[in-house]
Structure formats: C-alpha cells, structure tokens
Amino acid sequence: MNISIFGLGYVGCVSLGCLSQNGHYVVGVDVNPTKVGQINAGRATIVEKDIDTIIATQHSLGRIRATTDFREAIFNTDLSIIAVGTPTTAQGHLNLSYILNVAEHFGDVLREKALINSDAFHVIALRSTVMPGTCEKIAAMIEDRSGLTANIDFAVVSNPEFLREGTAVYDYYHPPLTLIGTASDRAGLAVRTLYDELPAEVVVADIRTAEIMKYVNNTYHALKISFANEVGNICSALGIDSHQVMDIFCKDKQLNISNYYFKPGFAYGGSCLPKDLKGLQTLAHDLYLKVPVISSIHRTNEIQMQRAVSVIMEHSHRNIGFLGIGFKAGTDDLRNSPAVELAETLLGKGFALSIYDHNVRMSALTGTNKEYIDRHIPHLSRLLVKDARDLIQWADVLVVCTKEQEFSELLSEASGKIIIDLVRLPITPDSTNRYIGINWSQEATVLQH
C-alpha cells in the first residue's frame, strides 16, 4: 500500500519504519525540513532501540522517503496516518492546532484529487492522542473545505497507538491488540490490512470508544503505580517487603490481575470489601501515612450511590419496584448491600417501594438471615413481595439491583415501564418500555447480548 504519515516525531518515525519493513511504501510529511532531511538520508528522527537500523535499511530498499509537500503526499497515497503532536495547554486541554492544520490541508487537496479521480476514496487514520469527538470534527472540517462526504468519498478513522518509549519497535510488533474506531467498513478494512503481519486481535469499535481508550489505559497505569506505591509505603512502615507483597498479589489471575470487577455499574458492597478497605485506611492513618488513592476509594463508591439515586429520581414516578436487594446475585447477604442503602434513601424521599428478591425472602422464611433482617432492616422486610409479576404490574419504575437470570425473563414480559438497570442484564426490553442503564445505553446492551 502507498501510505503517507503526517508528523515525523516519535509515533510517526516508528510507524514509518515498521510499516515499510512490512512491505508498504511510505512517505513521511513534516513541516520541519531537518526531520525530512534525516529520513531522506536514511537516518531516524528519534533515538529508539532498533529504529535507526530499520530506517537505514528501508531507505536503502527505496521503501521510505520524506517531504514537506503535503499536497504531493496526499495525491500519491491512498491512506494517510496523522501522528502530529497534541501538547497540553496550561489549563489541561489539548492543543489541536497541528491536527486542525493538517485537516485543512486534506480538505483542500482531497477536493482537487476528487476532480481528477471521482472514484478516489482516501482513508485518514488518526494515531495522535485526542479527546472523543475529534475525528468527527476533522471529518466535518474536511467536508466543509472539500465539498466531499465523509464515509463515502473519504473517511477519518481512529487508530490509537500504545507504544512505550524505549520499547516502541518491540511494542509495535507485539501489541496486546490493534484498535480501529470507524463508521466505515471500507475504511476499517483498509486500516486493518496495515496490521496483517501482527499477531494481535484486531478490535473494531465506534470512533469515540477508540478515541478515549488511550486516556483510560494511561490513567489506569498511573493508578496502578500510585496504588502500588501507597501499599509500599504502608509495608515499609511495618518492615514488610513490599515487592514480595505485590509479587503475591500479582499471582492471583482470577481476581487481582483479570477482567473481574472491571465492568462499570452500581456501587460495591458486602461484608468484605468495605471492612477490609476501612482496615487498610485505618492502618495507614495509625502509621501517620498519607494514602490519598486508597483513602478516596470509598468516596468514589458513595458518588456512584448518589448517581443511582439521581438517575432514579430523574425518571421516577411514585411507585418503584426493586428487583433484588442483596449485595449481589445468588446470595441472601444484606450486609453493606448498596441496594439496601439505595432503598432506604428513596423511602426517606417519600417514594413508594416494593421489593422482590427470592433469595432474601427464602432466608427470612427459613431463619437463615432472619436475625439480621429483624435487627437492621425490619422496615424493608415488610416491603418484600412473594410474586414478582405483582410487583411489575404495580410499579411505574423497575430498578434492577442484582444480576439474576430470573429478572431477564421477567423484564422481557414487562410493558409500559421505566427500567433502570444498575447491573446490565442481558435483556431486550419491549419497545413500550423506557430502558436506562446507569452507565450504558439500551443499544449497547442489545448489541452486547
């Protein structure tokens, strides 16, 4: 494929070398004549393991060159990669001036290109780190300047990079995945072919999802480092080897290093998480240590509880039916159940409430959990109903608090209700219902299931 890469900095130089090594013909574009001259002399523009050898070899084979002439580069390629810088302003926002300048060039040149070849379809893959909505903004600018139509005459695709400085070439050839955000199947296929040689899964998503991933990834990496350092500070104060602690922590691939607990939804609860989190916070306090990450975890949980209350109050009438009251599916445990706190908050605000939970009702009848219910939430136990269908008929709003399979079947029969889902049940609600996910849309739920 004939490819142009706009920006010969870190990402652009690595992409230039690696794509040419995979057999493509690549032209680098930059406003800096020094960088252009380096590439045309077979020298890398950055210091990075292996890239200097790759650039020299591919230059000698005639697969790479560079230019300051953006028009010539766009005219002679079918796919362009934007890898220009997006520096942060003093206020923390991104400076998109470099990207927008490039977008203006594309608008002008693609208009001219279309006059010569009306069948031309140019793909623009944005590798720079940008906020969600940037690709749409670029596409709109190009449409305005060219008179062309996005996803018909050209396409702007999000294709974020996940390269680490110092190991960028290795990371390029050993990615955990390749992510393509696109609204055009034709453009997605073109970008996918760039990575045919790589051993990773290709994930195709909507554009905004792809755009936000770099921020989510790097924020989580920062969180991991901060969490590990706070644990290390606590361990050091106690004379414990923090590396041994985290080595053991990382051996648990079922919960600790896994996708478990990584789906957004309702607040956490139960007997273990709140108690042990409070214990570690207290230990740090007693050692006179500041652990802001660990100390803020429960506050985040409280904010999620407040979010659930706000969503329910925004869409609610007076009669609210709860599907589930235990702290998670398959249990009658009500200790620190976020659903219990949610129910009590809504009762305090004057809403009428009815609750269906087969597990809790059975434990109340058999005495398994009766003592806790009678001592702590006798007022809620009086709201438990025997028949879920009676609850569904009575309620204006149905709040799903636990992920029971039974609830999916019940809700498939409901009609004319507002369904507020806190756990993302695999359901396709009746068209007469209004479905609201606490952190997702009905369309996303239907697509997933």
N, C-alpha and C positions, 0 to 999 in steps of 0.2 A: 504494500500500500504506500502511496505518497502522502506523507504527513508533514505538517508544519507545527512547530512548537513556539509559542509566543512567551518569551521570558527565558533567559539562559542562566538563571540563578541555580539554586540547589536542586529543586524538583525538576526544572527544565533540563539541566545538564544531564542528570541521571536518566531521565526519560529519553533524551536524545540518544545517549549511548546504548541503553538497554534495548530500545525499540529497533535501532539499526542493527544491533547484534542479533536480533531475532529475525532479520531479513528485510525489514522495511527501509525505504528511502526517506530520510528525514532532513528537513531544513529548519534550522533554528532562526528565530527572529528576535532581535533585541535592538533597543534604541542606543545601546552602548556599543560604540564601534570597537572598543578594546575587547569586549567579550566575543564579538563577531570575529575579530581577527584571531583570537585564540583558537576558536573552533576551526576556522579555515586553515590554521597552521597545525591542526591535529592535536591541540592541547585542551585539556579540560579547563573550565572556568572556576572550578572549586577544588578544594583538597578533600578527597574522599577515597577510601580504600578501593582499589581496582578500577575506578572510573577513568583515570588517566590512561591506562593501558587500553581500555575499551575504546575510548575516543580516538586514540592514535591508530589503532587497528582498523576501526570502521572508516576513519578518514582516508586511510591508505587504500581501502577497498572501494572508495567512491560512494559510500552509502550516506555520508553526512556532509552538510555544508551549513553556512550561516549567512544571514543577510540583514541589513537594516531596512530593506524594501518590503514592507508588509503587503503591498499590492501584488508584487510578483509571487510572493509565497502563497497567498490565498488563491491566486489564479491557477497555480500549478500543483495544488494539492486538493484532495477531496475531504480530508479530515484534519482539523486543527485542534491542538491542545493549548489551552490557556494556563500558563503556570507563572503568571506575574505576581509580584508581592501584594499582600493585603496588610500593611502595617496597622498597628493600633494607634488611635488618637489618644490625646491626654485624657479624654473623657471615657476611654474604654471602647469606643466604637471603631469599626473597621474603616480604613481609608480605601475606598473603592475606585479612586481616580484612575489608577493604572488599568484596572479591568474595564472601566467605562470608556477610556480612551481606545482600548482595543476593540470594544463593541462598536464604537463609531466607525472605526476602520472597516470592520466586517460589513456594516450596513452600507457603506459607500461602495466597497469592492464587489459585494455579492449582487448588488443591483446591476453593476456593469457586467459581471460574469453571466447573469441570467439573460442579458440581451444577446450575448454570443451563443449561449447554450441554454435553452429554456428547460432542458431536462436535467440540468445540474442539480444535485442535492448535496449541500455542504453540511458536514457534521462538526459541531464545535463542542469539545469536551472540556469542561471547566475542572481543573485539578486544584486550583487555588482554594484555600480555606475561606468559605464565605457563609454568611447567615442565610437561613431559609428564605426563599423568595428572590435571591439574587439571579438565578438562572432565568426566572420569569422576567425580571427587569431587563436583563441583557437581551432576551428574545424580543421584548417589546421595543427596545431601542433599535434593534436591527430591522424590525418590521417597519417602524416609523421612517427610518432613513432609506430603506431599500424598496419599500412597497411590496415586499415578498411576504409570504405567510409561513409562520413557524409550524414545523412538523409536516409541511407539505413541500416547501422549497428549500428549507434548511431546518436544522434542529439544534437546540442547545441542551447539552447533557451534563449532568453532574457525575464526576468520576473522581472522588476524593482519593488522595494518596495517604498512605500510612507508613511513611519511611522515617527511620530513625537516623539522625546524623551519626556517622561513624560506621554504620552497618547498612547504608542505604541501598547499595547494589545487592547485597545478600537479601535484604528485605524485599526488594523489587522481584527477585526470582523465587522467593519463598513467602508469599503473602498468606495471611490467615484466610483471606477471601478477597475477591475483586468485586467492588460495589459500583453499580451503574444505576443512576437515577434518571429516568427518561419517561416521556409521554409518547415517544415514537418507537414503534417496533423496528422500523428500518434503521434508525439511528442507533438503537440499542444493539442490534446485530452487528453494525459496523464497528462499534467500540469493543464489543465482545471479541471480535477477531484479533484485536491488538494483543489479547492475552491468551491466545490459543496454546502458547508454549508453556504457560504457567500451570502448576499443579494444584491450584486452589479452586474452590467453588466460586462460580460467578453468581452474585446475588443481584437481581434486578428489582428495583424499588421505585416508588414515586420520587419525584425530584426533591421535594422538601425533606423527605426522610433521609435521602443520601446527603443532602447539604448539612444536616445537623449532626451527622454521625461523628465527624472529626471532633466536634466540641464535646460530645458525650464521651467519646473514648478518652480524650486527653484529660477531661475533668475527672473521670474515674481513676485514671492513672495518678493524678495529683492526690486524689482522695486516698488511694492505696498507700502512697508514700507517707502521707500525713498520719494516717491511721497506724501504720507500722512504726513510725517514729514516736507517736504517743504511747503505744504499747511498750516500745523500747525504753522510754523514759520511766514508765512505771516499773518495768522489770529491773532496770538499772538501780533504782532507788531501793529495791528489795534484794539486790545481789543475785538476781536471776539472769541467766544467759538469754538475752532477747532473741538471738539468732536461733538458738535451739527451740525456743517457744514458737517462732514463726516457721521454722522447718517442720515442726509437728503440725502446726496449723495448716500448712500447705499440702500435707499428706492426705487430708480429707478432701477427696474429689467429688464426694456425693453432695455435700452442702457448702463447704467453705470456698473451694475453687470449682464452681459449677454454675449452671444457669438457674439453680434453685434460689428462690427469693428474689429473682430479678424481673418479675413481672409487675408493673405498676398496678395499683388498685387501692384497697382500703387500708386502714391502719393495722399495725401488728398488735398482738395481744397474747393472752395465755399466761401460764404460771412461770415460765422460764425466762423469756426474753426481757420483760420489764424488770424482774427481780435481779437477774444477773447483770444487766446493764447498770442498774442502780448500784449494785455492789461494786462494780469496777469504778464507777464515778466516785463513790464514797471513798474507795481505797486511794484513788488519786488525790482527792481532797485532803485526806488524812496525811498524805505524804507531801502536802503543800506543792502539788504539781498542777500546772495549767494544761488541761487537755480539751481544748475547745471543740475539736471534732467529736470526740466521744461524748462530751457534755451536751452537745447540740442535738444528738440523735433523737432523744425523746421529744424535744421541741418540734422537730420535723414531723414526728408522729402526731403530735397534738394539732399541728397545722392541717394534716390530712384529715383528721377527725372534723375540724372546723369546715374544711372543704365539703365533706359529705353532708354536713348539716346545711350549709349554704345551698348546695345543689338541690337537696330535698325541699327546702323552704322556697326556693325559686320556682319550683314546678309543682308544689304540692297544694292539694285541697285539704280538707279536714281529716279525712279517713285514710290512714296509712297502714298498709299491711306489710309486716316483716316476714320474709321467707328466710328463716334461720336466725338464731340468737346466740348460738355457741361461738367460741372464738375461731373455730374452723370446721370444715365439713367432717362428718364421720365421728364426731365426739359430742358428749353432753357437757363438756367442761365450760363453765361460765366464768371462771376466774380471770379477771382482767380482759373480758371479752369486749372488743371495741363496739360490737353490736349492742351490748347492754348499755354502755355509756351513751351511744347514739340514741337508743330508745328512751333513756331517761331524760336526755336533753330535749327531745321532741315532746315528751309528755309535759315537761316543765314549760314549754312554749305554747301549750294548750291544744296540741293535736290529739285526735282520737287514734288509738293504736290497737292493733290486733296482731298476734304473733303465731306463726306456725313453725314448729321445729319438732319433728318426730323424735329425734334423739333425746332432747331435753324433756319432752313430755313423758317419754317412757321412763326416764330416770327418776322423774318426780313421782310417778305412779309406783315404781318398784322400790323407791327409797335410796337408790344409788347416789343421787345427788340432792336428795330432798333436804338434808340439813343445811346445805349451802343456800339453796333456794329460799327456804323458810327464814334464814337468818339475814341474808343480804338483799334479796330482791323479791320479797313476797308480793309486792305490788305488781311486778311483771309476771309472776306465775299466774296471777288471776287473768292475765290477758292472753294466755295460751289457748288456742282453739284445737279441737280434735280433727276437724275436716278442712283441709287446705282449700278445697273448692268453695266452701262457705266464705273463707277469708277473701279469696279472689273476687267473689261476687260482691262482697261488702265494700272492699277498698276502692278508693279512687286512684291511689298510688301504691305500687308494689315495689318494695325495696329488697333487693336480693343481697343477703349478707353472707351466705356460705355457698360453696360450690357443690351442691348436692345434685346428682343426676335427676332425682325426682322433680326438682324445680324446673329443669329444662322441659320436661314433659308437661308439667302443669302450665307453664307460661305459653307453650305452643297452643294451648286451648283458650287462653285469655283473649278478650277483645275489648276495645274501647278504654284501655287503661294506660296510665303513665308508668313505665317500667324503669326504675333507677337501679342499674346494675353496678354493684361495688366489686364484683369478683370476675366479671367477664365470662358468663355462662355461654356454652355453645348453643345458642338459640337463634332462630329466625322468627322474630315476633310477627304476629298478624299485622297487616297493613293498617288496621284501625287503631293499633297501639302506637304510643309515642315512646320510643326507646332512648334512654340517656345512659351512657357509660360514664363513670366517674373520670376516666382518663382516655376514653376512646369513643369512636362513633359507631353507630349501628352498622354502617357499611363495612368498617374494619372488622367487626365481629363476624358478620356474614361471610366475608372473604376468608377469614382465618379458618372458619369451620365448614 
